[in-house]
Amino acid sequence: MARKRKKNQSKMRHLVSKMNPRSPIAEQYRTVRTNLQFSSADHELKSLIVTSSGPEEGKSSSAANLAVVYAQQGKKVLLVDADMRKPTVHYTFRLDNLNGLSNILVGDATLQDTVTFTDVDNLDVISCGPIPPNPSELLGSRKMEQFIKEAKMAYDIILFDTPPVLAVTDAQILANICDGSMLVIRSKQTNYESAEKSVEVLTSATAKFLGTVLNDVEKKKANYYYYYGT
């Protein structure tokens, strides 16, 4: 029992932008938010995918913290866990994962049925829901397009936490029906070839590739996060 509890706790992520909004890391997330707004100045950015080259590079924590700083700006925000292979958003916000995006995409639930209000003003969350056997097909379905269209009517911005772009096709599929995409890479972990290939995949998608976040930079070199716009 103790081992199981410890495992579950290790999956919980602390939202630094919520818990310590004056910290250097939170400030860097606000910088990312501002740069995304400038990068998309020529078109409205209402749906954004956040992905990475591979696992453990920080894309889920980046998506969650970015959602928080958008909400703190007064935007009405929806964070959607579209990683229907290894979902984590429900851990971050201490939710169950019984009903979520997968339920919507198979026609068992609506946006209103699955949305969860958080203790962050203006921020709502939809978890992954039961893990389906065919995530790529569901994400590329007409129901997904309908969901995004409906969510855009209710929210200022929708952020999608997606699987790593080089591992499966899910992120690229969503990038073809969203307004923009952002790549998260980890200092001293992501190799150059993987990052370059990820950028190629995202720039070939319909959504505008808006830039790259480099995280886990040594404190003595920077305030943890860099943003590279395109």
N, C-alpha and C positions, 0 to 999 in steps of 0.2 A: 504493500500500500504506500509506504513512504517513498519507494523508488518511483512508483507511478506518479505520485504527487510532484516529485522533483522533476520528472520528465515533462509534465504538463506546465509547470512553472517556467521551465527553460524555454518553452515555446512562446511565452507571453512577452510582448515587446513593450517597452516603456515609450510613451509618446513624449519626447523631450519638448516638442513645440507646445504641448499642453501643460506638462508638469513644470517646465522651466522656460517660459517664453522669452526671458531676457538673456538666455545663454547664447554663446557664440554659435552653437549648432542651430538653434532656432532662428537666429538672425540669418544664417546661411540659407535655410529653407525659405525665408522671406525673400532673399536675393534670387533664389531659383524661381520663385513665383513671379517676381518682377520681370526677370529675364524672359520667362515664358510669355508673359503678356506683351513684351516688346517684340519677341520673335514672331508672334502671331498678330501683329498690328494690322496686317493687310487682310486678315480674314478672322471671323469670329471663332474663338476657341471655346467650345462647349463640351467636347468629349476628348479625353486624353488617355492614352495607354501609357503605363509605366512598366518597362520590362528591363531585362538584363541579358548578358550573353550566356551566363550559366547560373547555377544555383549559388546561394550564400553570398551574393554580391550586394545585398541591401536594397533590392527593388521594392520589397513589401513595406519595410520600415520607411523608405523614402516616399512611397505612395501615401501612406497613412499620415506622415508628418506634413506632407505637402497639402493633403486634404485639410488638416487642422489649420494651417496658416491661411489657406484660402477662406476658410470659415471665419477666422479671426478678422479677416478683411471685410467681412459683412456679406460675402457671397453665400448663396444657398448651395451647399455642396452635397453630392452623393458619391460615396466611395463604394465601388463594386468589386467583390472578389471574383475575378474572372479566371483565376488559377484553379481550374476544376480538376487538377491532378494532385497538387499539394497546397491546399488552401490554408491561409494563416490569419486572415482578417478577423475571424471570430475569436482567435486567441488574443489578438491585439486589443480588441474592445470587450473582452470577457463575455462573449455571447455564446449561445448554443448554435449549432449548424444544422438544425433540423429542416429548415425551410429557407430557400435562397434562390440564387440565380438559376440553378438547374431546374428548380420547380417551375419557374417562369417559362423557361425555354421548352419544356415538354408540355406546357399548357395546364399545369396543375395549380398555378397560383398567379397572382397579378403583382404589379409593383407595390400596390398598397398592402397586399397580404404579407410581403416579405421585408419591406423596409423597416429598419430599426432606428429609433431616435437615440442619439448618444448624449452624453453629458457635456459635449462641446456644442455651444450654440451654433446653429445653422448647419451642423454636420449630421447627415444621416448615412446609414451603412446598409448594404445588402451583402450578406455572406454568400458563400459558394452554394450551400445546400448539399444534399446527398451527391457524392461523387458519381458522375455518370460514366458509362462505358465508352461514350463517343463525344468527348468534349469538343473536338475540332468541328464536327458536323453541327453541333448545337450552336457554337459561336458563329458559324457561317450561315445560320438559318435565317429565314424571313422573320421569325419571331424575335431574333436578336435585333434585327433592324427596327422592328416595331417597338421593342423595349427602349432602344436608344432614342427613338423619336418621341416616345411618351415621356421619358425621363428629361429630355431637353425642355419640354414644356413646363416641367415642375421645378427644375434646378438651373442655376447659373452655370455650373460646371459639373461634369461627371468624370471621375477618375477611375480607370480600370487597372487593377493589379493583375498582370498577366504572367503566364509561365515564361521562362527564359526563351528568347527568340531563336536561339540556335538548337534548342533541345527538341521542340515540337513546332508545328505550324500555327498554333493558337494565336500568338501575338501578331503574326503577320496577317492572319485572317481579320482580327479586330482592327488592325491598322488600316485595312481597306474600307472600313465603314465608320471610322472615327475621324475627328478633325485634326488630331496631332498625335505624335509619339515622342517619348523621351526614353533614353537609354541610361541605365545606372551601371557603372563599373566600379570595381573595388581596387584601390591602390595596392600594388604588389601581389595581386591575385589574378586579375583579368589579364590575359596576354594580349599583345598587340594584334595578332592575327584574328583572334576571336572578336575583339572590339571592332576591327575594320570590317569583318564579315557581317557583324550585327548591323553596323551602320549601312552597309550595302543593302541588306535585306529590308531595313526600315525605309530607306530612301526610295526603294523601288515600289513601295506600297502607296496607296492612294492618299493616306493621311500624310500631312506635312511632318517631316522629321525636324523636331524643334531643337534638339541638342542632347548633350551628354552630361551627366552628373558623375564626377569622380569623388567617391567617398572614402572614408577611413585614411585620409591623408594625415601624416604625423603632425601633431599639434605644433611642434617647433617650426614646421614649414608653412602651415596654413591653419585656418579655422575649420578643419575637418572636411569641408565640402568646396569643391570647385564646380562651376557650371560653364560648359562650353557650348555656346549657341552656334547655329549654322546659318 
